[in-house]
Amino acid sequence: MPSTILARSPPAVPLSVPGKSPQNLPMHQAQYSRVAVSPPQPGSSTNTSAVPSLTSGSYAGSTVGESESSNGGVSGVDLVELINDRLSTAVDPIPLDRSLARQAQTSGALNAKQKELLELQALAQRRLKGARANFADGMKAAKEVKRDLDWTQKRVS
């Protein structure tokens, strides 16, 4: 199975948020700041996905031109589609399907062997019970023969 190594992309230019400037924030907060987005109004033709795309005009209250200039000129990038494409190419479902089929076959074979072992165990227990009964009969017969021999020995002497 080919392995895919996902490299981290270079840090993006932070989005401008009113009231906060990147110079006043630590480096990790400037790169990964949170932006509040209001939900779309019912009946509006705005983006209805769970994650707003960078092409929507209402992203952080900026217009399309401001969004393009604030993120380094990248336009038309839908993050949900990008992540979905990357994840769909990262995992190949064919080996997973094959391993699932092999697991089902192995499980079936294991269950059949378990059933066969239980049947053989029951057969062995029945045979052991019969052997014990035969041994008990043999011991009874041996004691009876010994008793008869002792009686005969007393009579002869």
C-alpha positions as CSV (number, residue, x, y, z in Angstrom):
1,M,0.0,0.0,0.0
2,P,1.6,3.3,-1.0
3,S,2.1,5.6,1.9
4,T,1.3,9.3,1.6
5,I,3.2,11.9,3.5
6,L,1.4,15.1,4.0
7,A,3.8,18.1,4.4
8,R,2.8,21.1,6.3
9,S,2.3,24.1,4.0
10,P,4.2,27.3,4.8
11,P,2.4,29.6,7.2
12,A,-0.3,31.7,5.7
13,V,-0.6,35.4,5.9
14,P,-3.0,36.2,8.8
15,L,-6.4,37.7,8.0
16,S,-7.0,41.2,9.2
17,V,-9.5,41.3,12.0
18,P,-10.9,44.7,13.1
19,G,-9.7,45.7,16.5
20,K,-6.7,43.4,16.6
21,S,-3.4,43.9,14.8
22,P,-0.9,41.1,14.1
23,Q,1.9,43.1,15.7
24,N,0.3,43.0,19.1
25,L,-0.4,39.2,19.1
26,P,2.1,36.4,19.7
27,M,3.2,34.6,16.5
28,H,0.9,31.5,16.9
29,Q,-2.1,33.6,17.6
30,A,-1.5,35.9,14.6
31,Q,-1.3,32.9,12.2
32,Y,-4.3,31.0,13.6
33,S,-6.8,33.6,14.8
34,R,-10.4,32.9,15.1
35,V,-12.9,34.8,13.0
36,A,-16.6,35.1,13.8
37,V,-19.0,34.6,11.0
38,S,-22.8,35.1,11.3
39,P,-25.0,32.4,10.0
40,P,-26.8,33.0,6.6
41,Q,-30.3,34.3,6.7
42,P,-33.1,31.9,5.7
43,G,-33.9,32.1,2.0
44,S,-30.6,33.8,1.1
45,S,-28.4,32.6,-1.7
46,T,-25.2,32.7,0.3
47,N,-22.9,29.8,1.0
48,T,-24.8,27.2,3.1
49,S,-21.9,24.8,3.9
50,A,-20.8,24.2,7.4
51,V,-17.5,26.0,6.8
52,P,-17.5,29.2,4.9
53,S,-15.3,29.3,1.8
54,L,-12.8,32.1,1.1
55,T,-14.8,33.1,-1.9
56,S,-17.9,34.1,0.1
57,G,-18.4,37.9,0.3
58,S,-19.5,37.8,3.9
59,Y,-16.4,36.2,5.3
60,A,-15.3,38.2,8.4
61,G,-17.2,41.2,7.1
62,S,-14.9,41.7,4.2
63,T,-15.6,42.0,0.5
64,V,-14.2,39.7,-2.1
65,G,-11.4,42.1,-3.0
66,E,-10.3,42.5,0.7
67,S,-10.4,38.7,1.2
68,E,-8.1,38.2,-1.8
69,S,-5.7,40.9,-0.8
70,S,-5.5,39.8,2.9
71,N,-4.8,36.1,2.2
72,G,-2.0,36.6,-0.3
73,G,-4.1,36.7,-3.5
74,V,-5.5,33.2,-3.3
75,S,-9.0,33.2,-4.7
76,G,-11.6,30.5,-5.4
77,V,-10.2,28.1,-2.6
78,D,-12.9,26.1,-0.9
79,L,-11.4,24.6,2.2
80,V,-14.0,21.8,2.6
81,E,-13.4,20.6,-1.0
82,L,-9.6,20.8,-0.6
83,I,-9.7,18.8,2.6
84,N,-12.1,16.3,1.1
85,D,-10.0,15.8,-2.0
86,R,-6.8,15.3,0.1
87,L,-8.5,12.8,2.4
88,S,-10.1,10.9,-0.4
89,T,-6.8,10.4,-2.1
90,A,-5.0,9.7,1.1
91,V,-6.9,6.5,1.9
92,D,-7.3,3.7,-0.6
93,P,-10.4,1.7,0.2
94,I,-9.5,-1.4,-1.9
95,P,-7.0,-2.9,0.6
96,L,-9.5,-2.2,3.4
97,D,-12.2,-4.1,1.5
98,R,-9.9,-7.0,0.9
99,S,-8.8,-7.2,4.5
100,L,-12.5,-7.1,5.6
101,A,-13.3,-9.9,3.2
102,R,-10.3,-11.9,4.5
103,Q,-11.4,-11.3,8.1
104,A,-14.9,-12.5,7.3
105,Q,-13.5,-15.7,5.7
106,T,-11.1,-16.3,8.6
107,S,-13.9,-15.7,11.1
108,G,-16.1,-18.3,9.2
109,A,-13.3,-20.8,9.1
110,L,-12.6,-20.2,12.8
111,N,-16.3,-20.7,13.7
112,A,-16.4,-23.9,11.7
113,K,-13.3,-25.3,13.5
114,Q,-14.7,-24.2,16.9
115,K,-17.9,-26.2,16.1
116,E,-15.9,-29.2,15.0
117,L,-13.8,-29.1,18.1
118,L,-17.0,-29.0,20.3
119,E,-18.4,-32.0,18.4
120,L,-15.1,-33.9,18.9
121,Q,-15.0,-32.9,22.6
122,A,-18.5,-34.3,23.1
123,L,-17.6,-37.5,21.2
124,A,-14.5,-37.9,23.4
125,Q,-16.5,-37.4,26.6
126,R,-19.0,-40.0,25.4
127,R,-16.2,-42.5,24.7
128,L,-14.5,-41.7,28.1
129,K,-17.8,-42.4,29.9
130,G,-18.1,-45.7,28.0
131,A,-14.5,-46.6,28.9
132,R,-15.1,-45.8,32.6
133,A,-18.2,-48.0,32.6
134,N,-16.2,-50.8,31.0
135,F,-13.3,-50.4,33.5
136,A,-15.8,-50.4,36.4
137,D,-17.3,-53.7,35.0
138,G,-13.8,-55.2,34.6
139,M,-12.8,-54.2,38.2
140,K,-16.0,-55.8,39.5
141,A,-15.3,-59.0,37.5
142,A,-11.7,-59.0,38.7
143,K,-12.8,-58.7,42.3
144,E,-15.3,-61.5,41.8
145,V,-12.7,-63.8,40.3
146,K,-10.3,-63.0,43.1
147,R,-13.0,-63.9,45.7
148,D,-13.8,-67.1,43.9
149,L,-10.1,-68.0,43.7
150,D,-9.7,-67.4,47.4
151,W,-12.7,-69.5,48.2
152,T,-11.4,-72.3,46.0
153,Q,-7.9,-72.1,47.6
154,K,-9.5,-72.5,51.1
155,R,-11.4,-75.5,50.0
156,V,-8.4,-77.2,48.4
157,S,-6.1,-76.8,51.4
